[in-house]
Amino acid sequence: MLTLLLAVPLLGILALVLTKSERAAFPITIATSLALLGLGLAVSLGFAPGEGGRFSHESSSSWIPALGATFSLGVDRLALLLVLLTVFLAPITAYAAQSSIEHESRRFCIWFLVLQTAMLGAVLARDLFLFFVFWELMLVPMYLMIGIWGGKNRHYAGLKFFLYTVIGSLPMLAALVYLGIRANEQFGSPTFSLDLLQKLVLSREEQVACFFAFGVSFAIKVPLWPFHTWLPDAHTEAPTPGSVILAGVLLKMGGYGFLRIAIPLFPEAARAAAPLISTLAVIAIIAGSLAAMVQTDIKRLVAYSSVAHMGAVMLGLFALNAEGMSGAMFQMLAHGVSTGALFLLVGFLYERRHTREFDQFGGIAKVMPVFAVIFVVVAMSSIALPGTNGFVGEFLILAGAFKAKPIFAILGALGSILGAWYMLGATKKVFFGPLTRSENESLEDLKGREVLVMAPLIVAILWMGIRGQALLGPMQGDLQKDLQRIHQSEGGR
């Protein structure tokens, strides 16, 4: 099932390569994305952990025997949630992209499906070498999406994204090679199996060095302050579907990397690094919020809000307790839905006015009431209003942070206040007050196609806010296993 999940986008790419019609590109991509969604739901419904009670749908085959690398796939409840987020956003994004991608749509769709394969592969990989291959593969399509279909400063933004990611991956590659050598010494043969690598006996110094080697790469992808400066430029210049996938899924790969690799493989180092990373997370929350408050471009404001929200995710992860880590995982899902929805709405507005500057708007709720209602719902989710998905994750993150160290929770809560300030301020500037510009008097409200795009996202925002336990419950068992490993390493010092 998991191999098929990776193969379906490749079949879609084959169909796109064989067809010569630009008009057929998006129908093929949408159909492929819907097939992915169906397969993702089938994987979820057929989830049945095997021996050990954690991973389901496991498969493994020899890949590069000389290196000990295998093509190993598996999904636990944590990975499953990110799989579902990815396949949920894929058809929505592909459908919405039809109005924003105005040239070379077939080539765009090919890279869009390559990115889907890479993201799913990174989540499903149970071999560290395979994970690294998919991790690097994610870079190429996103770079091309920004560089080819982005805004006027797209080449600068794309190159900045590329250099940050490539340079950040070099320490991870070095640590990966080192782990392979140590595995060969201790097990008698090289291996990159994540299960076996957890059994490596590493000194504290080795753990710290490897943790920070992986951590730099993951921190850049999150992005954690001070590695965040590529993100506002990338978001601002990316086409709307690129921003949706970047915010919705790609940023989550950094948090997932910490959760799946850095923390379980190097638990002693993770504990030692927790105060430092929590401090950086708090800085990201406050600095991202303050930067968002002074933006004049709506899309750039949403981009800086992502820095703050992902800082909250890191604060929850490195609370290293059940509340914080479950809140961080939930917040990754909630942020993917809500911020993806915000970027879609900003894209719809840009298509109508070809500007994103606040001073070009004001009072447009009078001519776009449906748009205004939907934007307000999504904005309330972003500021964590109770009853929306943002509240569940943020509350648990702050509870976990308070349990670990109260000062982090207090400072993190300040970010929530600032978040409400800039998001409500943005909503007021764009939608309320007098309709001062004649250009806005004839703005068209959301079309039926655009309402169809937003409807599943609004449903997800409300369902996750009301029925959050449906997602929190299944992840608890897997998180407890990771926490148990961390506590065991503490006892063995």
N, C-alpha and C positions, 0 to 999 in steps of 0.2 A: 504493500500500500504506500509506504513512504517513498520507495523508488519511483512508483507511478506518479506520486505527487511532484517529484522533481522532473519527471519525463514529460508531463503534460505541457508545461511552458515550452519545452524544446520542440514538441510536436507543433505547437502554435507558431514557433519561429520558423520551422520548416515550411509550414503553409504560407507564411508571409514571404519567405524567400522565393518560393515557387510562383506565387501570384505576382502579376505585373501591375495590378490595379491599386492605386492609392486609395480609392474609395472603399475597397474591401478590407483595408488594413484594420480599421477600428472594429468593424463587425467581427473579424476573426479574433482580435485581441479580447473583445468583450466576451465572446463565446468561450475562449480559452480560460479567461478569468472566472467565468461562471462554472466551468468544469472543475477548476481548482477549488472553488468554494464548495462544490458538491463533494469532492474528494476529502477536503478538510473536515467537513461534517461527518463523512463516513468514518474517517480515522477517529474522530471524537466519539461517535456512537459505538465503534468497535474497540474502544480503549479497554485493554485487559492486561494489566501488568503480569509479567512472567515471574520467574524465580527471582527472589529478592524484593518483589512487591513494588517496583518503581517504574521500570520501562516497559513499554508496549510496542508491538509491531517491529521488534528488533530484527535486523538483518545484517549480515557481514560477509564480505567476500574479499579475497586477496586482491591487492591493488598494486603496491610496489614492494614486493617481498624483500628486496635487498635493504630497504629502509625500515621494514616492519610496519609499513603503513597499510591500512585496510580501508575498504569502502564500507564503513560501519554506520548504520543509521538506527535511531531509536527515539522514542518520544515519551517523556514523562509528563506529569500534569502541568509543570511549569512551561516546558517547551510547547505543549499542546495549546496553551493560551496564546502564545505568540504566533503559532501557526494559524490559529483561528483569526487573530487580529490581521495577519498578512492577507489571508484569502478573503476576509471580509472587505478590506479596503481596496483590493485589486479591481474587482468589477466596477465599484463606485468610481474609482479614479479613472479607469479606462473610459467609462461612459462620459464622465465630465470632461475628459481631455479633448473630446471631439471639437469643442468650441474654442479651445485655446491653442491647439497645435495647428498652425495654418500652413505649414510647408513640410515636406518630407515626412509625412505621417507614417508611411510604411517603415522607414528606418527608425523613427521614434518608437513605434510599437515593438520592433525587434529588440531594441535595448530595454524597453520596459519589461518584456518577458524574461530577458537575461537577468535583470535585476530581481525579478520574482524568484527565479531558480536559485540565485546566489543567496538571497535572504533566507529562503526556506532551507537550503542546504546547510547554512551556518547554524541554524536553530536545531536541525535534526542530527548533525554530525556527532558521532560517538568516538571519533578518532581525531586526535588533536591536529595531525597533519592535514586531514581532510577539512577540518574546521578552518585552518589557516588558508587553504586554497579558496574556499568559498568566501572567507573574509576579504581576501584580496580581490576576488572577482567582483564583489559589490562596488568597488571603487570605480571600475571602468564605465559601466552604464550611467552612474550618477554624474560622473565627470562630463560625459558626452551630453547628457540631458541639459546640464547647465551651460556647457560651452557652445552647443549648437542651437538650442531652442530658448536660451535665456535672454535677459535684458541687455541693455547697451553696455554694461560693464561685465558681461558674462565671461569673457576670457580671463579677466583678473580674478573673478570669484571662483571660476572653475579651477584655475591653476593653484590658487590658495588652498582650496579643498584638497586637490590632488597631492600637493606637497606635504601638507599637514598629515594626511592619512598615510602616505608612503613612508615618510620619515618616521612616523610613530610606529609603523609596523616592523621596522628593523630590529628594535630591542626584542619584540615578541619572537621574531624569527631566530634570533640568537639564543633566547631562552628555550625555544622549542628544540633546537639542535642539542643544547646542553642536556635537556631532559631525556632525549633519545639516547645520548651517550651514557647517562647515569642508569637508564633502564637496561641497556645492554650489559653494563657492569653488574647490576644487581639481579637481573632475571636470566642472564645468559644469552639473550637475543634482543635486538632493538624492538621497541614497540611504542606506539603512540596512542594506545587504547586509554581512554580517560579512566576506565575502571581500574586498569592496572597501574596507571600513573598515580592514582590516589594511594597506592600501597608503597610507593617509593619512600625510602628512608632518607630524608634530607636534613642537613643541619639547619639551625636557625639562620645562619648567614646565607646558605643556599636558598632557603625559602624567601628571605627578604629580597635577595637579588632577583630571583625569578618573578616574585610578586610584582615588583616595581617595573620589570621589563614588560610583563603582560599589562600591568596597570596603566602604563603610559599610553599604550595603544588603545585600550578601552576608554581611558579618560578623554582622549581626543575625540573619540566617536560619540561620547555621551551628549555634549562635551562639558567637561568639568572645568571650572575656572582654575588656572588661567589659560587653558587650552581651547577656549571657546571662540576665539576671535574670527575663525573661519566661518562660523555658522550664520551670523547676521548677513554677511555678504552672499553666502551661498543661497540662503532663503530668499533674499531680496531679488537676486538675479535669476533664480531658477524659474522655469515655467510652472504654472499652477500645479499640474500633476506631479512634477518633480518635488515641489515643496510639500505636497501632501504625503508622498512616500518617504521623503527625508524625515519629516517630523513624525509621521505616523508609525513608521517601522524602523528606519535605518538608525535613528538615534538610540532606539531600544537595544540595538546589538551591543552597544557599550555596556549598558547595565546588565544585559544577559551574560556578557562575557565575564564580568565580575562574579555574577551569581553562579554560573555554570563551571567556570574554569579557575579564576584567580582565588576565590574564597575556598572552594573545596580542595584544590590541590595544595594550597599553601595557607592552611588555617592559622598557624602560629603567626605568620607574617601579616595576615589579614587583621588579627587582633592587635598587633603592634601598630599597624598603619591606621587603624580606625579613628583615633583622635585627629590625625593630620587630615585624612580624607573628609571627616565630618566638618572640620574647620573650613576646608576648601568648599564643601557643599554649602555651608551657611553663607560664605562669601558670594558664591554663585547665585544663591537665592536673592540676597540683598542687592548685589551689583546688577544682576539681570533685571530686577524690578526697577531699580533707579534708572538704568539705561532705557528701559521701556517707557518710563514716564516722560522722557524728554524727546521722544521721537516725533517727527512730523509726518512720517510715512507709515500708513496703517500696517503694511506687511512687515516692515522692520520692527514695529512694536510687537507683533505676534512672534517674530523671530527671537527677540530678547526675552519674551515671556517663556519661550521654550528653554532658554538657559536657566531661568529661575525654577521652572517646573522639574527639569531634569536634575537640578541641584537638590531639590526635595527628594527625588528618587534616590540619589546617592546618600543623602542623610539617613533615609530609612534603611537602606542596605547595610550601612556600616554602624547602625545601632546594634547590629548582630544579635537581635532578639526576634521573637516570633511576630510581635506587633509591627516593628519597623520593617522587617523584610517582606511580610505579607502586604503591608501598605505600599511599599516600593513597587512590588510586582503589580498590584492593582493600579497604582498610579501610572505605571508604564502603559497599561491598557487604556486607562481613562484619557491620558494625554494623547495617545495615538488617535483616539476617536475625536476628541474635542478640538485639538489643534489642527488635525486634518480638516475638520469641518470649518474652522476659522479661515484656513488658507483657501478653501473652496469658495467661501463667501466673499473674501477679498478679491479672488479671481473674477467672480461674477461681476463685482462692482467695477473692477478695472476694465473689463470688456465693454462696459457701458460708457465709462467716462475717460478711459485711458489716462487716469491719474490715480494716485493713492494718497495724495497729500490731504491732510485733515482740513486745511483752510479752503479746499475746493468743495467741501460738503457742508452740511448743516440743514437740519429739518427735513431730511429726505424720507422720514417715516410717513410724511403726509402723502407722498406719491408712491412709496414702496412699502405698504403696510405689512405684507406677507414677509418680505425680506427682513424688515425690522423685527418682527416677532421672532423669526428663526434666529436672527443674530443675537437677540437678547437672551434666548434660551441657551445658546452655545456660550455666550459670555458668562452667564451665571454658572455654567459648568466649569469654565476656566477659573473662576474665582471661588470655586468650591462651595456653592450654595447647597445647604442640606436638601436632599432629594435628588441631587444630580450625582453623576459618577465622580466628579472631582472631590466631593466631600469625603467619600468613603476612604480613598487612599490617603488623602492629606491628614485626616483625623488619626488614622493608624500610624502614619509616619511620625506625627508629632507625639503620639502616645509612646511609641517605641523610642524616640529620641529623648523624651523626658525620663523614661525608665533608665536609659543608658547614661545620660548626663543632662540635667535640666536646663543648663544654659543654652545648649544647642536647640532645644525645643522652643525656648523663649525667643531666640533670635530667628528661628525658622518661622515662628508665628508672625513675626514682624514682616516677613516676606509675604504672608497671606494678606496682611493689611495693605501693604503696598500694591499687591496684585489687584485687589478690589479697587484701589484708587485709580490706577492707570487704565484698567479695563472699563470701569464705569465712566471714567472721563472720556475715553475714546468713543464709547457708545453715545454719550451725550453730544459730543462734537459732531458726529456723523449724522445721527438720526433725529435729534430733538432740537428745539428752539425754532426760530423763524427760518423759512426757506429763502435764503438770501441771494442765491445765484440763479439766474434765469436758465442756465444750462441744465440745472437739475429738475426744472419743472416738468420736463417731458420724459424723465427717466422711466423705463419700463420695469414693472415689478417682476418678480421671479416667474419664469415660464414654467409650464408643466413639466418639461424635461428637467429643469433645475430643482423643482420641488421634489421630483422623483429621486434625484441624486441625494438631497438632504434628508429625506424622510427616514431611511434606515439609520442614519447617524443620530437623528433626534431620538428615535426609538431606543437606540443603544445607550444614549446619554441618560435617559430616564429609567430604562430597565436596570442598568448597572447601579444607578443611584438608589433604586427601591429594592432591588433583589441582589444586592452585592454579595450576599452570602453564597449565592449560587456559584460564584467564581472563587470566593475566599475559601470556602469549605474544602474543595478538592486539593488546593495547593498546600494546605496545612501539613499533610503527612510528609510531603517531599521536603518542605522547608525544615521540618523537625529533624529529618535525617541529616541535613547539612549542619544544623545547629548542634546536633549531637556530636558530629565530627569535630566541630570547633571546640566544644567543651572537653572532649576527650583529649585533644591536643594540649589544652590548657592544663589538664590534670597530669599530663605526661611530662611537663617541663621539669 
